[in-house]
Amino acid sequence: MNKGFHYTLEKEDILNYMKLSDEEKLNWLEEIVSFTEKALTPKEKKIREYFRNNRENVKNDEEQKLF
């Protein structure tokens, strides 16, 4: 498959994440959400919401406009 992206994590990175406190993990998550909101285009946000809502809130005519 040539679409999307692929990445790997080193075992050390996973272990370091596991050592973080709950508060540190939540702060990390908030930073990722903030970054994502700033980085995505309006169209990308619409596509993300489409999949988050399990396609229930998007009508067929709107679905065609996404892609």
JOWOSUL-V240162 format. One line per field, one symbol per residue. ss: DSSP state (H for helix, E for strand, L for the rest). A space follows every 50 residues. Layout:
# JOWOSUL-V240162
ss = ???
This chain:
# JOWOSUL-V240162
ss = LLLLLLLLLLHHHHHHHHHLLHHHHHHHHHHHHHHHHHHLLHHHHHHHHH HHLLLLLLLHHHHHHHL
